[in-house]
């Protein structure tokens, strides 16, 4: 399946693509139906996979679209930058999501103003789509990046990111380093642009014990480290661009306001759709969502808004050292 999102994030389109899907799943014909069949359009997307919006489709279309969104393999496209992703091969890596594309949208003016040969570091790269977008956008404007370096604590993430980056690299040097959970960020050299879309859902320590280092959705410690130490990874005139959620900005935003010039590049209200947090089916999830409602920036809508009761605000921040 191919998922395309337009540059302004005003429309998401889903397609069946290739012989395996058109002939194998839809029992069609490439000769008669072409190599791509449009499945659905979703205006103003707030999620890449939005079960509530899918459920509003006419019954026959709903069932087909739902089955395609359940496939492990998908091609994601934003602003003519594409990535193939297979969750069955890399189950520990998150597919690019709506915050990924919001970050790319916000980066456009920053990349347009970058000097020729700019270097890029993505911290916590996941699939690497943001680094890939930065590399492709710089090349399109005739000023290819000199280096793109990606860092993650998950080996599968580096495998996905490096595969995509190296296929598109051309003259750009692509490098990577594997971090360890709980360790300080160790990166050699300085960069013109440091990018980060961290996990940002905090939870109370009593759910997991004192260390609580097993939370794959939490990156607050990394935010603090970059607020305090990020300037040492930047060249003079460089910028740190990151995603900040209302779930953590009450804690983390002051760290950046204290030592950085902070500019908001983009905002978007999106549902919190992490079932481990929102399901209410386990003791842990009930305690977790109660904690977020009490102390964090979680918006609760009753009745649900566009199918979802819990929402967060995402901001893309550009931070420059004072």
Buried (B, 14 or more C-beta within 10 A) or exposed (E): BBBBBBEEBEBBBBBBBBEEBBBEBBEBEEEEEEEBBEBBEBEEBBBBBBEBBBEEBEEEEBEBBBEBBEBEBBBBBBBEBBBEBBBEEBEEBBBBBBBBBBBBBBBBEBBEEBEEBBBBBBBBBBBBBBBBBBBBBBBEEEBBBBBBBBBBBBEBBBBBBBBBBEEBBEEBEBBBBEBEEEEEBEBEEBBBBBBBBBBBBBBBEEBEEEEBEEBBBBBBBBBBBBBEEBBEBBBEEBBBBBBBBBBBBEBBBEBBEEBBEBEEBBBBEBBBBBEBBBEEEEEBBEBBBEBBEEEBBBBEEEEEBBBBBBBBBBBBBBBBBE
